[in-house]
């Protein structure tokens, strides 16, 4: 396990865990984002659970590498769907999305077998 692998994985996990906590705790920011992207507020907590599962999966990947790869893949797919929701709603403020998606793609890159 290399330093870039550990660093990128921990960063991506921390970002997604923080977002999961905000969603699951009912913070206003995820609710406002749901409204902006025309996503039902009832989806905020389940989406937070997905983010939390991705964060935990990335950490589990230190023990079982295939789990980390699967979690990173799931997070990349999550953020691609999120991009679709943004575009569908005409919300082109993608700064936050870009940070999270980049972290997920980087986590996938370092978790792929044969890298780092």
VEXNU-536416 format. One line per 2 residues: number of its first residue (from 1); their letters; for each residue x, z, y of N, C-alpha, C, CB. Coordinates in nm, 2 decimals. Each point is the difference from the previous one (the first is absolute). Glycine has a CB too. Layout:
NUM	a	X/Z/Y/X/Z/Y/X/Z/Y/X/Z/Y; ...
//
This chain:
1	xx	0.08/0.00/-0.12/-0.08/0.00/0.12/0.09/0.00/0.12/-0.19/0.12/-0.12; 0.17/-0.21/0.21/0.08/-0.02/0.12/-0.05/0.07/0.12/0.08/-0.22/-0.09
3	xx	0.00/0.24/0.19/-0.05/0.07/0.12/-0.11/-0.08/0.07/0.23/0.09/0.03; -0.22/-0.23/-0.02/-0.11/-0.07/0.06/-0.13/0.01/-0.08/0.17/-0.16/0.09
5	xx	-0.16/0.16/-0.22/-0.12/0.02/-0.08/-0.07/0.13/0.03/0.11/-0.14/-0.18; -0.03/0.25/0.18/-0.06/0.13/0.03/-0.05/0.01/0.14/0.16/0.10/-0.17
7	xx	-0.09/-0.15/0.27/-0.04/0.01/0.14/-0.13/-0.08/0.02/0.24/0.03/0.07; -0.24/-0.15/-0.11/-0.12/-0.08/0.02/-0.12/0.05/-0.07/0.15/-0.20/0.03
9	xx	-0.13/0.25/-0.15/-0.11/0.05/-0.08/-0.06/0.13/0.06/0.10/-0.10/-0.21; -0.01/0.19/0.25/-0.05/0.12/0.07/-0.07/-0.03/0.13/0.19/0.12/-0.11
11	xx	-0.13/-0.21/0.19/-0.07/-0.04/0.13/-0.14/-0.05/-0.03/0.23/-0.05/0.10; -0.24/-0.05/-0.19/-0.13/-0.06/-0.03/-0.09/0.10/-0.05/0.11/-0.22/-0.05
13	xx	-0.07/0.31/-0.04/-0.08/0.10/-0.05/-0.05/0.10/0.11/0.12/-0.02/-0.22; -0.03/0.06/0.31/-0.04/0.09/0.11/-0.10/-0.06/0.09/0.23/0.10/-0.02
15	xx	-0.21/-0.23/0.06/-0.09/-0.07/0.09/-0.14/0.00/-0.07/0.18/-0.14/0.10; -0.19/0.10/-0.22/-0.13/-0.01/-0.07/-0.06/0.13/-0.03/0.08/-0.21/-0.10
17	xx	0.00/0.31/0.08/-0.05/0.14/-0.02/-0.07/0.05/0.13/0.17/0.04/-0.18; -0.10/-0.06/0.29/-0.05/0.04/0.13/-0.13/-0.07/0.03/0.23/0.04/0.08
19	xx	-0.24/-0.17/-0.11/-0.13/-0.07/0.02/-0.11/0.05/-0.09/0.14/-0.20/0.07; -0.10/0.23/-0.19/-0.10/0.05/-0.10/-0.05/0.13/0.05/0.12/-0.12/-0.19
21	xx	-0.04/0.21/0.23/-0.04/0.13/0.05/-0.10/-0.02/0.12/0.22/0.11/-0.08; -0.18/-0.20/0.17/-0.09/-0.02/0.12/-0.14/-0.05/-0.05/0.20/-0.05/0.14
23	xx	-0.20/-0.05/-0.23/-0.13/-0.05/-0.05/-0.08/0.11/-0.07/0.11/-0.23/-0.03; -0.04/0.30/-0.06/-0.07/0.10/-0.08/-0.05/0.12/0.08/0.14/-0.07/-0.20
25	xx	-0.07/0.10/0.30/-0.03/0.12/0.09/-0.11/-0.04/0.10/0.23/0.09/-0.03; -0.27/-0.22/0.04/-0.10/-0.04/0.09/0.05/-0.01/0.15/-0.16/0.10/-0.16
27	xx	0.28/-0.13/0.18/0.06/-0.01/0.13/-0.07/-0.12/0.07/0.22/0.09/-0.07; -0.23/-0.08/0.21/-0.07/-0.10/0.07/0.07/-0.14/0.00/-0.08/0.18/0.15
29	xx	0.21/-0.18/-0.16/0.07/-0.13/0.01/-0.04/-0.10/-0.12/0.19/0.12/0.11; -0.20/-0.07/-0.23/-0.04/-0.10/-0.11/-0.15/-0.04/0.02/0.17/0.11/-0.15
31	xx	-0.25/-0.02/0.21/-0.14/-0.04/0.02/-0.01/-0.10/0.11/-0.07/0.23/-0.07; 0.15/-0.22/0.18/0.00/-0.10/0.10/0.05/-0.13/-0.05/0.04/0.18/0.17
33	xx	0.06/-0.18/-0.25/0.05/-0.12/-0.06/-0.10/-0.07/-0.09/0.23/0.09/0.01; -0.30/-0.01/-0.09/-0.11/-0.05/-0.08/-0.10/-0.07/0.09/0.04/0.18/-0.17
35	xx	-0.08/-0.12/0.28/-0.10/-0.06/0.09/0.05/-0.13/0.06/-0.08/0.23/0.05; 0.21/-0.23/-0.01/0.06/-0.12/0.06/0.00/-0.11/-0.10/0.14/0.14/0.15
37	xx	-0.12/-0.11/-0.28/0.02/-0.11/-0.10/-0.13/-0.02/-0.07/0.24/0.06/-0.02; -0.35/0.00/0.06/-0.13/-0.01/-0.06/0.00/0.03/-0.15/-0.05/-0.18/0.17
39	xx	0.11/0.29/-0.20/0.01/0.06/-0.13/-0.09/0.12/0.00/0.23/-0.09/-0.05; -0.32/0.11/-0.05/-0.09/0.12/0.01/0.09/0.13/0.00/-0.18/-0.13/-0.12
41	xx	0.13/0.22/0.20/0.08/0.13/0.00/0.00/0.07/-0.13/-0.07/0.02/0.24; -0.03/-0.05/-0.33/-0.01/0.06/-0.13/0.12/-0.04/-0.09/-0.25/0.01/0.02
43	xx	0.32/-0.12/0.02/0.12/-0.04/-0.07/0.13/0.07/0.04/-0.12/-0.22/-0.02; 0.12/0.29/0.13/0.12/0.06/0.05/0.06/0.09/-0.10/-0.09/-0.01/0.23
45	xx	0.02/0.10/-0.29/0.06/0.09/-0.10/0.04/-0.07/-0.13/-0.14/0.18/0.10; 0.06/-0.27/-0.15/0.05/-0.07/-0.12/0.13/-0.08/0.03/-0.23/-0.01/-0.09
47	xx	0.24/-0.05/0.21/0.12/-0.07/0.03/0.11/0.10/0.02/-0.13/-0.18/0.11; 0.11/0.29/-0.06/0.10/0.11/0.01/0.05/0.04/-0.14/-0.10/0.08/0.21
49	xx	0.01/-0.08/-0.31/0.04/0.04/-0.13/0.09/-0.11/-0.06/-0.22/0.13/-0.03; 0.19/-0.26/0.06/0.09/-0.10/-0.05/0.14/0.01/0.07/-0.20/-0.15/-0.03
51	xx	0.20/0.18/0.15/0.13/0.02/0.07/0.08/0.11/-0.06/-0.10/-0.09/0.21; 0.03/0.20/-0.24/0.06/0.12/-0.06/0.05/-0.03/-0.14/-0.15/0.14/0.13
53	xx	0.07/-0.22/-0.21/0.05/-0.04/-0.13/0.12/-0.09/0.01/-0.24/0.02/-0.08; 0.24/-0.10/0.18/0.12/-0.09/0.01/0.13/0.08/0.04/-0.15/-0.18/0.07
55	xx	0.13/0.28/0.02/0.11/0.09/0.04/0.05/0.08/-0.12/-0.09/0.02/0.23; 0.00/0.04/-0.31/0.04/0.07/-0.12/0.07/-0.09/-0.10/-0.19/0.17/0.04
57	xx	0.13/-0.29/-0.06/0.06/-0.10/-0.09/0.14/-0.04/0.03/-0.23/-0.08/-0.04; 0.25/0.07/0.17/0.14/-0.03/0.04/0.10/0.11/-0.04/-0.09/-0.14/0.20
59	xx	0.04/0.26/-0.18/0.09/0.11/-0.04/0.01/0.01/-0.15/-0.07/0.13/0.21; -0.03/-0.15/-0.28/0.00/0.00/-0.15/0.10/-0.11/-0.05/-0.24/0.09/-0.01
61	xx	0.26/-0.19/0.09/0.09/-0.11/-0.04/0.14/0.04/-0.01/-0.15/-0.15/0.11; 0.19/0.27/-0.05/0.13/0.05/-0.02/0.02/0.04/-0.15/0.01/0.08/0.24
63	xx	-0.12/-0.04/-0.30/0.01/0.05/-0.14/-0.03/-0.12/-0.10/-0.07/0.23/0.07; -0.04/-0.30/-0.03/-0.04/-0.12/-0.09/0.00/-0.12/0.10/-0.14/0.15/-0.16
65	xx	0.24/-0.23/0.16/0.02/-0.11/0.09/-0.12/-0.10/0.00/0.24/0.02/-0.03; -0.30/-0.04/-0.08/-0.12/-0.10/0.00/-0.11/0.06/0.08/0.07/-0.08/-0.23
67	xx	-0.09/0.21/0.24/-0.11/0.06/0.08/0.03/-0.03/0.15/-0.04/0.18/-0.18; 0.17/-0.16/0.22/0.03/-0.03/0.14/-0.02/-0.15/0.03/0.17/0.19/-0.01
69	xx	-0.14/-0.28/-0.08/-0.02/-0.14/0.03/-0.15/-0.03/0.01/0.21/-0.05/-0.12; -0.29/0.11/0.03/-0.14/-0.02/0.00/-0.06/0.06/0.13/-0.01/0.01/-0.25
71	xx	0.06/0.11/0.29/-0.06/0.06/0.13/0.04/-0.09/0.12/0.02/0.23/-0.11; 0.10/-0.27/0.11/0.04/-0.09/0.12/-0.08/-0.13/0.00/0.23/0.10/-0.01
73	xx	-0.25/-0.16/-0.11/-0.09/-0.12/0.00/-0.14/0.03/0.05/0.14/-0.08/-0.20; -0.19/0.19/0.15/-0.14/0.04/0.05/0.00/0.02/0.15/-0.04/0.11/-0.22
75	xx	0.14/-0.05/0.28/0.00/0.02/0.14/0.01/-0.13/0.08/0.11/0.22/-0.04; -0.03/-0.31/-0.01/0.01/-0.13/0.06/-0.13/-0.07/0.00/0.24/-0.02/-0.07
77	xx	-0.31/0.02/-0.05/-0.13/-0.06/-0.01/-0.10/0.07/0.10/0.04/-0.06/-0.24; -0.04/0.19/0.24/-0.08/0.08/0.09/0.01/-0.05/0.15/0.02/0.20/-0.15
79	xx	0.11/-0.22/0.19/0.02/-0.04/0.14/-0.03/-0.15/0.02/0.17/0.18/0.02; -0.16/-0.26/-0.12/-0.05/-0.14/0.02/-0.15/0.00/0.02/0.20/-0.08/-0.14
81	xx	-0.27/0.16/0.06/-0.14/0.01/0.02/-0.04/0.06/0.14/-0.03/0.03/-0.25; 0.11/0.06/0.29/-0.02/0.06/0.13/0.02/-0.11/0.11/0.08/0.23/-0.08
83	xx	0.02/-0.31/0.06/0.02/-0.11/0.10/-0.12/-0.09/0.00/0.24/0.00/-0.04; -0.30/-0.03/-0.07/-0.12/-0.08/-0.01/-0.11/0.07/0.08/0.07/-0.09/-0.22
85	xx	-0.09/0.22/0.21/-0.10/0.07/0.07/0.02/0.00/0.15/-0.02/0.15/-0.19; 0.15/-0.14/0.23/0.03/-0.01/0.15/-0.04/-0.14/0.05/0.19/0.16/-0.03
87	xx	-0.15/-0.27/-0.04/-0.02/-0.13/0.04/-0.15/-0.03/0.00/0.22/-0.07/-0.09; -0.29/0.11/-0.01/-0.15/-0.02/-0.01/-0.07/0.06/0.12/0.02/0.00/-0.25
89	xx	0.03/0.12/0.29/-0.06/0.07/0.11/0.05/-0.05/0.14/-0.03/0.20/-0.15; 0.13/-0.29/0.15/0.05/-0.04/0.12/0.09/0.10/0.07/-0.20/-0.14/0.03
91	xx	0.25/0.23/-0.11/0.09/0.11/0.06/0.15/-0.05/-0.03/-0.18/0.19/-0.04; 0.24/-0.24/0.14/0.14/-0.05/-0.02/0.10/0.10/0.05/-0.09/-0.23/0.03
93	xx	0.06/0.36/-0.02/0.09/0.10/0.03/0.06/0.05/-0.13/-0.12/0.08/0.21; 0.23/-0.14/-0.24/0.06/0.01/-0.14/0.13/0.08/0.00/-0.11/-0.21/-0.06
95	xx	0.14/0.28/0.16/0.13/0.08/0.01/0.01/0.10/-0.11/0.00/-0.03/0.24; -0.10/0.12/-0.26/-0.01/0.10/-0.10/0.00/-0.06/-0.14/-0.12/0.15/0.16
97	xx	0.04/-0.26/-0.17/-0.01/-0.07/-0.13/0.14/-0.05/-0.04/-0.24/-0.06/0.05; 0.31/0.00/0.05/0.13/-0.06/-0.03/0.10/0.10/-0.05/-0.05/-0.17/0.17
99	xx	0.05/0.29/-0.11/0.09/0.11/-0.04/-0.03/0.04/-0.15/0.02/0.08/0.24; -0.15/-0.06/-0.27/-0.03/0.05/-0.13/0.02/-0.11/-0.11/-0.17/0.15/0.10
101	xx	0.13/-0.28/-0.06/0.02/-0.11/-0.10/0.15/-0.02/-0.02/-0.22/-0.10/0.08; 0.30/0.10/0.02/0.14/-0.02/-0.01/0.06/0.11/-0.09/0.01/-0.11/0.23
103	xx	-0.05/0.23/-0.21/0.05/0.11/-0.09/-0.04/-0.02/-0.15/-0.02/0.16/0.20; -0.10/-0.21/-0.22/-0.05/-0.03/-0.13/0.08/-0.11/-0.07/-0.23/0.08/0.07
105	xx	0.25/-0.19/0.01/0.08/-0.11/-0.05/0.14/0.04/-0.03/-0.14/-0.16/0.13; 0.20/0.24/-0.04/0.14/0.05/-0.03/0.00/0.09/-0.12/0.05/-0.01/0.25
107	xx	-0.15/0.09/-0.27/0.00/0.09/-0.12/-0.02/-0.09/-0.12/-0.10/0.19/0.13; 0.03/-0.29/-0.13/-0.02/-0.09/-0.11/0.14/-0.07/-0.03/-0.25/-0.04/0.05
109	xx	0.31/0.00/0.06/0.13/-0.07/-0.02/0.11/0.09/-0.07/-0.05/-0.14/0.20; 0.05/0.26/-0.16/0.11/0.09/-0.06/-0.05/0.06/-0.13/0.08/0.05/0.23
111	xx	-0.21/-0.06/-0.27/-0.04/0.05/-0.12/-0.01/-0.11/-0.11/-0.13/0.17/0.12; 0.15/-0.30/-0.08/0.00/-0.10/-0.10/0.12/0.01/-0.10/-0.12/-0.15/0.16
113	xx	0.10/0.13/-0.28/0.11/0.01/-0.10/0.12/-0.09/0.04/-0.16/0.07/-0.18; 0.28/-0.02/0.18/0.11/-0.08/0.03/0.04/0.00/0.14/-0.06/-0.14/-0.19
115	xx	-0.01/0.21/0.28/0.04/0.01/0.14/0.06/0.13/0.03/-0.18/-0.16/0.06; 0.26/0.17/0.04/0.07/0.12/0.04/0.07/0.06/-0.11/-0.17/0.04/0.18
//
